[in-house]
């Protein structure tokens, strides 16, 4: 598994849906990047997500925007294209995806939502949604945007 080094160009990010919100940009954003709401005392401001502590998915940016601008974001219930963080691993349609910590930011990888058999509970904090089409390694795919935290309760 190797992270992609540049964010792919995604045109026509929105596949379906009308739940769109306008946000200020606190950083440069590329069309198709998964974005988060900034929690540093500014209102309605988004950054590309990088999977660091405290992040939470808002949606997917619909076009490129410079820092200090405005960007439209496909919110929960929308269907939009997202980018694979990994240049060596494909993801099948029907699988959950979550934000990746790739330095490129705003990318996704497959989320392991199934119980793993240990006697612990695990939180998946950065779930973006569920893929509707297969995603090639370093490619893009159509995703049903369902930002959420998923808890896996494992049993021994």
C-alpha positions as CSV (number, residue, x, y, z in Angstrom):
1,X,0.0,0.0,0.0
2,X,1.4,3.3,-1.1
3,X,-0.3,6.7,-0.8
4,X,-1.0,8.6,-4.0
5,X,1.2,11.7,-4.4
6,X,-1.2,14.1,-6.1
7,X,-4.9,14.5,-5.9
8,X,-6.6,13.4,-9.2
9,X,-8.6,15.8,-11.3
10,X,-12.3,15.0,-10.8
11,X,-14.8,16.7,-13.1
12,X,-18.5,16.7,-12.5
13,X,-18.1,15.7,-8.8
14,X,-21.8,15.5,-8.1
15,X,-23.4,12.4,-9.5
16,X,-26.9,12.9,-7.9
17,X,-28.5,14.8,-5.1
18,X,-29.5,18.3,-4.0
19,X,-28.3,18.6,-0.4
20,X,-25.6,21.2,-1.1
21,X,-24.2,23.7,1.4
22,X,-21.9,26.7,0.8
23,X,-18.9,27.1,3.1
24,X,-15.9,29.4,3.5
25,X,-12.5,27.8,2.8
26,X,-9.7,27.9,5.3
27,X,-7.3,26.2,2.9
28,X,-7.1,25.4,-0.8
29,X,-9.5,22.7,-1.8
30,X,-9.7,20.5,-4.9
31,X,-12.9,19.3,-6.5
32,X,-13.8,15.9,-5.0
33,X,-11.8,16.2,-1.8
34,X,-13.6,15.1,1.4
35,X,-13.8,18.1,3.7
36,X,-14.2,18.8,7.4
37,X,-15.6,21.7,9.4
38,X,-12.8,23.7,11.0
39,X,-13.1,23.8,14.8
40,X,-10.9,26.7,15.6
41,X,-13.4,29.5,16.3
42,X,-14.4,30.3,12.7
43,X,-17.9,29.7,11.4
44,X,-18.9,27.7,8.3
45,X,-15.3,27.0,7.3
46,X,-13.9,23.8,5.8
47,X,-10.5,22.2,5.1
48,X,-9.6,19.0,3.2
49,X,-9.8,16.2,5.7
50,X,-6.6,14.3,6.7
51,X,-7.8,11.9,9.3
52,X,-6.2,13.6,12.3
53,X,-7.7,13.7,15.7
54,X,-10.8,15.8,16.0
55,X,-11.7,15.7,12.3
56,X,-15.2,15.0,11.2
57,X,-16.6,14.6,7.7
58,X,-18.9,17.3,6.4
59,X,-19.1,16.2,2.7
60,X,-17.3,16.4,-0.6
61,X,-16.2,19.7,-2.3
62,X,-17.8,20.2,-5.7
63,X,-15.2,22.4,-7.3
64,X,-11.7,23.8,-6.7
65,X,-11.5,26.7,-4.3
66,X,-8.6,28.8,-3.0
67,X,-8.1,29.5,0.7
68,X,-10.4,32.4,1.8
69,X,-12.9,31.6,-0.9
70,X,-16.3,29.8,-0.9
71,X,-17.0,26.2,-2.0
72,X,-20.2,24.2,-2.5
73,X,-20.1,20.9,-0.6
74,X,-22.2,17.8,-1.3
75,X,-23.7,16.9,2.1
76,X,-25.2,13.8,3.6
77,X,-27.5,12.0,1.2
78,X,-25.7,13.2,-1.9
79,X,-23.9,10.9,-4.4
80,X,-20.5,12.2,-5.4
81,X,-17.1,11.0,-6.7
82,X,-14.3,10.5,-4.2
83,X,-10.6,9.6,-4.7
84,X,-8.7,6.5,-3.5
85,X,-5.7,7.3,-1.2
86,X,-3.9,4.2,-2.2
87,X,-2.1,3.5,-5.5
88,X,-2.0,-0.2,-5.0
89,X,-5.4,-1.3,-3.5
90,X,-8.8,-1.3,-5.3
91,X,-12.1,-1.1,-3.3
92,X,-15.3,-3.0,-4.3
93,X,-18.7,-1.3,-4.7
94,X,-20.8,-1.8,-1.5
95,X,-17.9,-1.3,0.8
96,X,-17.6,1.6,3.4
97,X,-14.9,4.2,2.9
98,X,-13.4,6.6,5.4
99,X,-11.0,9.5,5.3
100,X,-7.3,8.6,4.9
101,X,-4.3,10.3,6.6
102,X,-2.6,10.7,3.2
103,X,-0.6,13.9,2.9
104,X,-2.5,14.7,-0.2
105,X,-5.7,15.2,2.0
106,X,-9.3,14.6,1.2
107,X,-8.9,11.0,0.0
108,X,-10.5,7.7,1.2
109,X,-9.6,4.1,2.0
110,X,-11.7,1.1,2.8
111,X,-13.1,1.0,6.3
112,X,-13.2,-2.3,8.1
113,X,-16.6,-2.1,9.6
114,X,-16.9,-5.8,10.6
115,X,-16.1,-7.1,14.1
116,X,-12.6,-8.4,14.5
117,X,-13.1,-10.9,17.3
118,X,-11.2,-9.2,20.1
119,X,-12.9,-8.2,23.3
120,X,-12.9,-4.5,22.5
121,X,-15.0,-1.9,20.9
122,X,-13.6,0.2,18.0
123,X,-14.9,3.6,16.7
124,X,-14.5,4.4,13.0
125,X,-14.6,8.2,13.4
126,X,-14.1,9.3,9.8
127,X,-16.6,7.3,7.7
128,X,-17.5,9.1,4.5
129,X,-20.0,6.7,3.0
130,X,-20.5,3.6,0.9
131,X,-19.1,3.1,-2.6
132,X,-21.7,2.5,-5.3
133,X,-19.1,1.6,-8.0
134,X,-15.8,-0.2,-7.8
135,X,-12.8,2.0,-7.2
136,X,-9.5,1.2,-8.9
137,X,-6.2,1.7,-7.1
138,X,-5.4,5.5,-7.3
139,X,-8.8,5.9,-9.0
140,X,-12.1,7.5,-8.3
141,X,-15.6,6.1,-7.6
142,X,-19.1,7.1,-6.9
143,X,-19.9,7.2,-3.2
144,X,-23.2,7.6,-1.3
145,X,-22.2,10.3,1.2
146,X,-23.2,9.2,4.7
147,X,-20.8,10.9,7.2
148,X,-20.9,9.1,10.5
149,X,-19.1,7.4,13.4
150,X,-19.5,3.7,13.4
151,X,-18.9,1.6,16.5
152,X,-17.8,-2.0,16.1
153,X,-18.6,-4.1,19.2
154,X,-16.4,-7.1,19.2
155,X,-16.8,-10.2,21.2
156,X,-14.2,-12.8,22.3
